[in-house]
Amino acid sequence: MKRALTAAALSATLLLWPLSAEAVTLTDVQANAPQVAGVPGSNTTATFPTNKQNEPSIAVDPTNSKLLIAGSNDEQSQPACGPGLVRGTSVPASDCSFFPGVGTSGIYVSDNGGQSWTNIGLLDDQASWAGKGVISDGDPVIAFGPKPDGFGGFTYANGARAYYSSLATVTSLKGYEYVIVSYSDDGGHTWSAPVVATNRSSVTQFNDKNWITVDSNSASPYFGKVYLSWTAFRSATATGNGNEPIMVASSNNGGASFGAPLQLSPAGNNGTGNGRQGSSSTVGPDGTVYVAFEQGTSQVVVVSRNGGANWSRPITIGAVTDIQDPIPGANFRTDSFPVIAADPRTDSTTVYAAWTTRTADGGRTVIAASTDRGLTWGATTTVSTAGQGYAFFPGLDVAPTGRVDLAWQGLKAVDPTKFGTGNAAIDAYYASLAPGATSWSSPTKVSSASSDPAAGAQNNLMRQFWGDYNTLVSDASTAWFIYTDSRSGVGCPAVDAYQTYLAANGLAHSDKVERFGKGPLGPEVGDKPAPPTDCAAQFGNTDVVVSVIHP
């Protein structure tokens, strides 16, 4: 695309992108509606950072596909940028930082197949959380499984149980992040008290990149068992070069408690290229558990055949070259973490893993399959094309019919050598592999409006922000892809200029580092924009949107 193309022309081009020959019927809808729970009109009245959501997860009830639960990093309870009654009258107007003691794990429910959603609020708003000294810190992953039957087993006879995995601060314990699990037996409307599922080896360790999955096949010998994985960063430093093994813990009692964590990988060291991050898990129909993660220049999987008692050594799935951080034309952080999904059909031994990798032509979404329960993997297939731009953050699932559903976001830039308002547009795309087919459908755009990444920002304003992942879930007739979306937001030229200055001088740092109260200061406060006075009201407005796809 020629650099002379204007931002307006780029936006129009993307909005009119034609559907492929394998066109699907779809709807896309905001899940976090209204943006602040119980406050009608807050979609347009909430200001930065209260209007910020990202890193979404979605799950469908296996006993009733009309019922879905979603979650995200949700700042709906964060106060607007200072000064104010909450932040105080002495703070600068540029102070938009995470406010201490305020949770960020949002809950949204749908009872009509994802056609509309209700924002329930935060996990922290639940009565069961009151007085527990636990503050949710986001990174949600949600999964459904059978309910305990009251006799030590599990059943779907009375519906399904949903599990919400989240990072959290535990005020009675030392250090930064713990991984907690809360469960719901009423479709996500009410949730249990948080269960701390991780232990700690030192005060400097923090946990991150958690994932949860449930053995949902009644024929499995481990039916109902819950598996929780995460990365244990063992040196909470600004450089992030400490040891970081992948860990797993499991529950046999419906999430009431978790056993001692097991280490699935060597610790490695991110500075040597052997860092391990971004775990994703799935369970096959025979109860085999798969935990995939990025390890250096490879995507790997560890496998358990006995309910998590023992695990294999890491098995290579395929090669990965991390996509650019940032993607040319934008300024948000990225990753190439894998997602994994098993074919749930009885007696199937097939499992799939997908990720985005960097090529000479930009980021591309690829997928690999194993037909022998993860022991060996075939060559990767590239599913995304140049037509969708620079691909990132895929979601993957396998339907009960064996249909493989894959979606991702793609970015197109007017000028890849710069970033800022109007320079890039992001859309969501979908492709599928029909049962027995040997080729994928052509990618189809499944977002009805494009997003400008410059409309989202870290709380410290130093970079744009889009989160670290999207997710997808399937049933026999539908796929639901949930993703970060800024179609209702606007950029801020003052923030663009600030970020450009920081990037040019090597001064930007991670939003997560800021959240932990670590890392260097940026330029003088007077040089930092104040969103309440320097930006339009809808600056920073990022929602989570669900595309409801009928292949």
C-alpha distance (Angstrom), angle and dihedral (degrees) to the residues before:
residue distance angle dihedral
M1 . . .
K2 3.78 . .
R3 3.78 117.1 .
A4 3.78 89.4 -130.5
L5 3.81 89.2 71.8
T6 3.79 108.2 109.6
A7 3.79 124.5 -128.8
A8 3.80 90.1 -113.5
A9 3.78 91.6 53.0
L10 3.80 90.5 48.0
S11 3.80 91.1 51.9
A12 3.79 92.2 49.0
T13 3.79 91.2 48.1
L14 3.79 92.1 53.1
L15 3.78 95.5 45.4
L16 3.80 90.5 53.7
W17 3.81 95.3 45.3
P18 3.82 105.0 140.7
L19 3.79 123.4 -121.4
S20 3.78 116.9 -111.5
A21 3.77 125.7 -111.3
E22 3.81 87.4 -94.0
A23 3.83 90.1 59.7
V24 3.76 116.5 173.9
T25 3.77 131.1 -156.6
L26 3.77 112.0 -113.7
T27 3.75 149.6 162.2
D28 3.79 127.0 -157.8
V29 3.77 120.0 -156.9
Q30 3.79 139.1 169.6
A31 3.81 110.6 -102.2
N32 3.82 98.4 -166.4
A33 3.80 94.3 64.3
P34 2.94 120.3 -175.5
Q35 3.77 95.6 23.4
V36 3.81 91.7 -132.6
A37 3.82 111.6 39.8
G38 3.80 112.7 -109.9
V39 3.80 93.9 7.0
P40 3.82 110.9 107.3
G41 3.77 111.9 -152.9
S42 3.81 94.1 26.2
N43 3.82 90.4 120.3
T44 3.80 85.9 78.3
T45 3.80 103.0 24.4
A46 3.82 102.2 49.2
T47 3.80 112.9 96.6
F48 3.79 134.1 -158.0
P49 2.99 126.0 -31.9
T50 3.82 94.2 8.9
N51 3.81 88.1 62.6
K52 3.82 94.8 57.7
Q53 3.83 125.4 111.9
N54 3.82 130.3 158.8
E55 3.84 146.4 140.2
P56 3.82 94.7 59.4
S57 3.80 129.6 -166.0
I58 3.81 128.7 -166.4
A59 3.81 135.5 -169.5
V60 3.82 134.3 -179.7
D61 3.80 125.1 -144.6
P62 3.85 106.2 -112.2
T63 3.82 90.4 -148.5
N64 3.81 95.4 49.9
S65 3.79 120.2 19.9
K66 3.80 90.6 -164.4
L67 3.81 88.2 73.1
L68 3.79 118.4 77.2
I69 3.79 134.4 164.8
A70 3.79 125.6 -159.1
G71 3.77 134.6 179.6
S72 3.78 139.9 -177.1
N73 3.76 145.8 172.6
D74 3.79 94.1 -75.7
E75 3.81 125.4 -174.2
Q76 3.80 95.7 -174.8
S77 3.83 90.5 125.3
Q78 3.79 95.7 44.6
P79 3.81 112.5 107.8
A80 3.78 119.4 -113.3
C81 3.79 117.0 -97.9
G82 3.81 113.1 -66.1
P83 2.91 153.2 -57.0
G84 3.78 102.0 60.9
L85 3.77 147.4 106.2
V86 3.82 92.2 -69.9
R87 3.80 103.8 38.0
G88 3.77 93.5 36.4
T89 3.77 134.6 -110.2
S90 3.80 96.3 -94.2
V91 3.83 98.3 59.8
P92 3.81 119.3 97.5
A93 3.78 121.2 -104.2
S94 3.81 87.4 -115.1
D95 3.84 91.6 65.9
C96 3.82 105.2 109.4
S97 3.81 96.7 146.6
F98 3.81 126.5 143.2
F99 3.78 106.4 -81.7
P100 3.82 115.7 -126.8
G101 3.78 116.6 -104.9
V102 3.82 96.3 14.2
G103 3.82 117.3 120.9
T104 3.79 126.5 -133.1
S105 3.85 108.1 -167.1
G106 3.81 108.1 110.6
I107 3.82 128.4 -161.8
Y108 3.83 127.4 -152.7
V109 3.81 128.7 175.8
S110 3.78 136.4 -164.4
D111 3.82 127.4 -168.6
N112 3.81 97.4 -177.8
G113 3.77 104.9 61.8
G114 3.79 95.7 -82.5
Q115 3.80 96.9 -56.5
S116 3.80 90.1 122.4
W117 3.80 135.1 7.9
T118 3.78 140.8 -156.3
N119 3.80 124.0 -146.3
I120 3.83 105.5 -132.3
G121 3.81 93.6 -174.6
L122 3.80 129.1 -121.6
L123 3.78 130.6 -29.9
D124 3.80 84.8 -117.4
D125 3.82 89.9 63.3
Q126 3.81 91.7 63.9
A127 3.80 115.4 108.6
S128 3.81 89.3 -132.0
W129 3.81 89.9 62.5
A130 3.80 96.1 54.2
G131 3.78 113.1 116.1
K132 3.81 94.4 4.0
G133 3.80 94.8 113.1
V134 3.82 91.6 -129.4
I135 3.81 122.2 130.0
S136 3.79 117.2 -168.7
D137 3.81 115.6 -126.0
G138 3.80 102.3 -173.3
D139 3.81 131.2 -122.0
P140 3.82 90.6 128.8
V141 3.78 125.8 -166.9
I142 3.82 118.8 178.0
A143 3.81 128.8 -163.6
F144 3.81 136.9 171.1
G145 3.79 128.3 -138.3
P146 3.80 140.4 155.4
K147 3.79 121.8 -64.1
P148 3.80 122.1 -111.4
D149 3.81 109.5 -96.3
G150 3.79 95.7 -145.2
F151 3.80 93.2 -111.3
G152 3.79 100.8 77.3
G153 3.81 94.9 -83.3
F154 3.79 138.0 83.7
T155 3.78 137.2 -113.2
Y156 3.79 142.6 176.4
A157 3.80 90.3 -148.9
N158 3.80 91.2 104.7
G159 3.79 97.5 34.5
A160 3.78 131.9 -92.2
R161 3.81 136.0 -53.5
A162 3.80 119.8 -132.2
Y163 3.80 122.3 -147.5
Y164 3.80 124.0 -155.5
S165 3.80 115.9 -161.6
S166 3.80 116.4 -164.8
L167 3.75 143.3 159.5
A168 3.79 113.3 -109.5
T169 3.76 145.2 177.2
V170 3.81 112.3 -123.6
T171 3.77 106.7 -158.1
S172 3.81 94.5 -157.3
L173 3.81 92.9 54.5
K174 3.78 131.7 65.8
G175 3.78 127.8 -109.8
Y176 3.77 136.4 26.8
E177 3.78 122.1 -68.1
Y178 3.79 131.7 18.9
V179 3.80 125.2 179.2
I180 3.79 114.4 -121.2
V181 3.80 133.8 -176.5
S182 3.80 128.0 -151.5
Y183 3.80 124.4 -178.9
S184 3.80 136.6 -152.5
D185 3.80 130.6 -158.4
D186 3.81 97.1 -176.0
G187 3.78 104.4 61.6
G188 3.79 96.8 -82.0
H189 3.79 100.4 -54.9
T190 3.80 95.2 112.4
W191 3.79 129.1 22.3
S192 3.78 137.5 -160.1
A193 3.77 124.9 -110.7
P194 3.82 111.6 -80.2
V195 3.79 117.5 -87.9
V196 3.82 114.8 -151.7
A197 3.79 104.4 -134.1
T198 3.81 101.4 179.0
N199 3.76 136.1 65.3
R200 3.79 128.3 -153.4
S201 3.79 134.8 -123.3
S202 3.81 97.3 -166.8
V203 3.78 142.8 -2.7
T204 3.82 90.5 -106.4
Q205 3.81 94.3 57.6
F206 3.76 122.0 99.9
N207 3.78 129.3 -178.5
D208 3.79 124.8 -134.7
K209 3.82 146.3 157.4
N210 3.80 95.6 46.4
W211 3.82 125.7 -176.8
I212 3.81 132.9 -174.7
T213 3.80 132.6 -160.7
V214 3.80 135.9 170.0
D215 3.81 131.8 -145.9
S216 3.80 97.0 -119.2
N217 3.84 100.6 171.3
S218 3.81 112.2 103.5
A219 3.82 90.2 -153.8
S220 3.81 91.7 60.6
P221 3.82 117.4 100.8
Y222 3.83 86.8 -133.6
F223 3.81 97.2 47.9
G224 3.79 110.7 164.2
K225 3.80 97.4 16.2
V226 3.81 114.8 141.2
Y227 3.81 122.3 -143.0
L228 3.80 123.0 -162.3
S229 3.82 122.8 -172.6
W230 3.80 133.1 -178.3
T231 3.79 144.8 153.1
A232 3.80 116.6 -98.0
F233 3.79 106.9 -148.2
R234 3.79 101.0 -160.1
S235 3.78 98.2 -168.4
A236 3.78 115.2 47.5
T237 3.78 96.0 -156.3
A238 3.76 131.7 143.7
T239 3.81 90.0 -115.1
G240 3.81 93.8 54.2
N241 3.81 93.3 -143.7
G242 3.78 98.7 129.8
N243 3.79 126.2 115.5
E244 3.80 112.1 -72.6
P245 3.81 118.1 -176.2
I246 3.79 125.1 177.4
M247 3.80 111.7 -111.2
V248 3.81 133.8 -165.5
A249 3.79 134.7 -165.9
S250 3.79 128.5 179.2
S251 3.79 139.7 -156.1
N252 3.81 127.8 -147.5
N253 3.81 95.5 -178.9
G254 3.76 105.7 61.6
G255 3.79 96.4 -85.9
A256 3.81 96.2 -53.5
S257 3.81 88.1 124.0
F258 3.81 139.9 -6.8
G259 3.77 129.1 -137.2
A260 3.79 125.8 -120.9
P261 3.82 111.9 -63.3
L262 3.79 119.0 -104.8
Q263 3.81 123.6 -148.8
L264 3.81 111.4 -124.6
S265 3.79 99.5 -173.9
P266 3.78 142.7 23.9
A267 3.78 110.2 -85.0
G268 3.80 94.2 -116.9
N269 3.76 122.2 178.1
N270 3.76 125.2 -101.0
G271 3.80 90.3 -142.9
T272 3.80 90.6 64.7
G273 3.78 95.5 49.5
N274 3.81 92.1 -106.6
G275 3.79 96.8 103.2
R276 3.77 115.6 139.3
Q277 3.79 119.8 -146.6
G278 3.77 146.0 142.7
S279 3.80 105.9 47.4
S280 3.81 120.9 -165.1
S281 3.81 125.4 179.9
T282 3.78 142.8 -163.2
V283 3.82 138.7 172.8
G284 3.80 124.8 -133.5
P285 3.82 124.5 -138.8
D286 3.82 91.6 -97.3
G287 3.81 93.0 53.3
T288 3.80 96.8 -98.9
V289 3.80 109.6 150.9
Y290 3.80 121.7 -146.0
V291 3.81 125.0 -166.8
A292 3.81 114.2 -174.3
F293 3.80 125.8 -170.2
E294 3.78 142.7 157.8
Q295 3.80 115.1 -93.1
G296 3.78 115.4 -178.6
T297 3.80 107.3 -63.0
S298 3.81 95.3 -12.3
Q299 3.76 139.6 71.6
V300 3.80 107.8 -134.2
V301 3.79 139.3 -178.4
V302 3.79 133.7 -151.8
V303 3.79 118.2 -154.6
S304 3.79 136.0 -154.9
R305 3.82 123.4 -166.4
N306 3.80 96.2 179.5
G307 3.78 106.6 57.1
G308 3.78 97.1 -81.4
A309 3.83 97.1 -53.7
N310 3.81 91.2 117.4
W311 3.78 132.9 16.2
S312 3.78 135.8 -159.8
R313 3.76 124.2 -119.4
P314 3.82 113.9 -95.2
I315 3.81 111.1 -70.0
T316 3.81 117.4 -155.0
I317 3.78 114.9 -116.5
G318 3.80 97.9 177.5
A319 3.78 146.3 -51.4
V320 3.78 123.8 -71.5
T321 3.78 133.8 -169.2
D322 3.78 109.6 -166.9
I323 3.77 113.7 -113.7
Q324 3.78 115.9 -113.8
D325 3.81 118.4 -75.7
P326 2.93 102.8 -121.7
I327 3.79 106.7 20.9
P328 3.83 107.5 -124.1
G329 3.78 108.3 -92.6
A330 3.82 94.2 27.8
N331 3.80 138.0 62.7
F332 3.83 108.6 -144.3
R333 3.80 125.4 113.0
T334 3.80 118.6 -101.8
D335 3.80 142.3 -170.2
S336 3.81 140.6 -170.0
F337 3.81 99.6 -137.3
P338 3.84 116.1 158.1
V339 3.79 129.6 -120.1
I340 3.82 120.8 -152.3
A341 3.81 133.4 -162.0
A342 3.81 133.0 176.1
D343 3.80 125.8 -141.8
P344 3.84 101.3 -109.1
R345 3.79 97.0 -156.2
T346 3.80 115.3 120.5
D347 3.82 112.7 -89.5
S348 3.81 92.8 6.9
T349 3.81 114.7 142.7
T350 3.81 95.7 -174.7
V351 3.78 125.3 115.9
Y352 3.81 129.9 174.5
A353 3.82 133.5 -152.5
A354 3.82 126.6 -168.6
W355 3.79 134.9 -174.9
T356 3.78 141.9 149.7
T357 3.77 119.9 -101.6
R358 3.77 133.1 -173.7
T359 3.79 118.0 -108.0
A360 3.77 133.6 173.6
D361 3.81 86.8 -93.0
G362 3.81 96.6 47.7
G363 3.79 135.6 -94.1
R364 3.80 117.0 -13.0
T365 3.80 130.8 -174.6
V366 3.79 111.4 -127.2
I367 3.79 134.4 179.9
A368 3.80 136.2 -160.6
A369 3.80 131.8 -168.8
S370 3.79 137.0 -152.0
T371 3.79 120.2 -159.5
D372 3.80 96.0 -174.1
R373 3.82 101.6 62.8
G374 3.78 95.7 -84.6
L375 3.82 100.1 -50.8
T376 3.81 95.3 115.0
W377 3.80 132.2 12.8
G378 3.78 132.8 -149.6
A379 3.77 127.0 -131.3
T380 3.78 117.5 -67.9
T381 3.79 120.1 -101.0
T382 3.80 119.1 -146.6
V383 3.80 108.0 -135.2
S384 3.80 103.6 172.2
T385 3.80 121.4 68.9
A386 3.78 139.1 -162.1
G387 3.80 87.4 -91.2
Q388 3.80 90.6 75.3
G389 3.79 95.4 46.5
Y390 3.81 124.0 -134.9
A391 3.83 105.8 -5.7
F392 3.80 124.7 -141.6
F393 3.85 144.2 156.1
P394 3.83 104.7 26.0
G395 3.81 127.9 -162.6
L396 3.82 122.5 -151.9
D397 3.80 139.5 -174.3
V398 3.80 139.8 153.2
A399 3.80 117.6 -131.9
P400 3.83 122.8 -133.7
T401 3.82 86.4 -104.1
G402 3.82 92.2 57.6
R403 3.80 94.4 -105.4
V404 3.81 110.3 145.7
D405 3.81 114.3 -138.5
L406 3.81 120.0 -162.7
A407 3.80 128.6 175.2
W408 3.78 136.3 168.6
Q409 3.77 143.0 163.0
G410 3.79 124.4 -104.9
L411 3.80 131.2 -160.4
K412 3.80 127.9 -149.0
A413 3.78 120.0 -170.2
V414 3.78 132.0 -159.3
D415 3.82 90.1 -150.3
P416 3.83 117.2 11.6
T417 3.81 91.2 -164.6
K418 3.81 94.3 68.9
F419 3.79 140.8 29.2
G420 3.78 137.5 -148.5
T421 3.78 143.4 99.2
G422 3.79 113.0 -19.0
N423 3.80 95.6 7.1
A424 3.81 99.4 103.8
A425 3.80 140.3 26.3
I426 3.81 128.7 -158.9
D427 3.81 127.6 -155.6
A428 3.80 136.3 173.8
Y429 3.80 123.1 -117.2
Y430 3.80 136.7 -169.0
A431 3.81 137.9 -161.4
S432 3.79 132.9 171.5
L433 3.78 141.1 -159.1
A434 3.77 112.1 -143.2
P435 3.83 119.4 -139.9
G436 3.79 108.4 -81.9
A437 3.81 93.1 7.0
T438 3.79 122.1 130.5
S439 3.79 99.0 -157.9
W440 3.78 134.0 51.8
S441 3.77 125.7 -118.0
S442 3.79 116.0 -104.7
P443 3.81 112.1 -89.9
T444 3.79 113.9 -92.7
K445 3.79 125.9 -158.8
V446 3.81 108.8 -120.1
S447 3.80 101.3 178.6
S448 3.80 115.2 87.6
A449 3.81 93.5 -155.9
S450 3.79 133.4 32.2
S451 3.80 126.1 -119.7
D452 3.79 128.8 -136.3
P453 3.84 109.4 -141.5
A454 3.82 89.4 -152.4
A455 3.82 87.4 70.0
G456 3.83 89.4 70.7
A457 3.79 126.9 65.3
Q458 3.77 143.4 175.3
N459 3.80 112.4 -102.9
N460 3.81 88.3 -109.1
L461 3.85 88.2 52.2
M462 3.82 90.8 -131.9
R463 3.81 95.1 121.3
Q464 3.77 140.4 6.5
F465 3.80 113.0 -94.2
W466 3.80 131.6 -143.4
G467 3.81 102.1 154.1
D468 3.80 127.1 -120.2
Y469 3.80 106.6 -83.0
N470 3.80 151.9 9.6
T471 3.82 126.7 -150.7
L472 3.80 140.2 -147.9
V473 3.80 133.6 -161.0
S474 3.81 130.4 -171.9
D475 3.77 144.3 -160.8
A476 3.79 129.2 -178.3
S477 3.80 96.0 -75.7
T478 3.80 106.2 19.1
A479 3.79 143.9 47.2
W480 3.81 121.4 -159.2
F481 3.81 117.2 -157.5
I482 3.80 117.0 -171.4
Y483 3.80 121.4 -166.8
T484 3.79 145.9 157.6
D485 3.80 111.8 -86.3
S486 3.81 133.4 -177.8
R487 3.81 101.2 -176.7
S488 3.84 89.0 123.8
G489 3.80 94.0 46.8
V490 3.78 133.3 82.6
G491 3.75 133.4 -149.9
C492 3.79 126.9 -116.6
P493 3.82 119.3 -134.5
A494 3.82 90.9 -154.1
V495 3.81 90.6 56.3
D496 3.82 90.5 45.0
A497 3.80 89.7 55.3
Y498 3.81 92.0 46.3
Q499 3.82 92.5 50.9
T500 3.79 91.9 45.7
Y501 3.80 89.9 54.0
L502 3.80 92.4 48.5
A503 3.81 93.5 47.3
A504 3.80 92.5 48.1
N505 3.81 90.8 51.7
G506 3.81 99.3 39.7
L507 3.81 93.4 -115.8
A508 3.81 103.4 124.4
H509 3.79 119.5 105.6
S510 3.79 139.2 -178.2
D511 3.78 122.8 -67.2
K512 3.81 87.9 -139.3
V513 3.79 91.5 55.2
E514 3.81 88.5 53.5
R515 3.77 90.6 49.4
F516 3.78 91.7 57.6
G517 3.79 90.9 50.1
K518 3.80 93.0 -113.0
G519 3.77 134.9 115.5
P520 3.79 136.4 57.9
L521 3.76 127.2 -48.8
G522 3.77 117.3 -109.3
P523 3.79 126.8 -135.1
E524 3.77 119.5 -42.4
V525 3.79 115.0 -61.6
G526 3.78 90.8 -112.0
D527 3.81 89.6 62.3
K528 3.81 93.4 54.0
P529 3.82 117.5 90.3
A530 3.78 119.8 -115.7
P531 3.83 107.8 -138.2
P532 3.83 94.4 -155.5
T533 3.81 90.9 60.8
D534 3.82 106.1 17.5
C535 3.81 101.4 44.4
A536 3.79 139.3 53.4
A537 3.81 116.8 -97.5
Q538 3.81 94.7 -104.2
F539 3.79 95.0 51.9
G540 3.80 110.9 132.1
N541 3.80 94.9 17.3
T542 3.80 106.0 150.5
D543 3.80 119.8 162.7
V544 3.79 133.2 -178.3
V545 3.80 112.8 -112.7
V546 3.81 128.9 -165.8
S547 3.79 121.2 -147.7
V548 3.81 108.0 -155.2
I549 3.80 104.3 -152.5
H550 3.80 127.2 -167.3
P551 3.82 107.0 -169.6
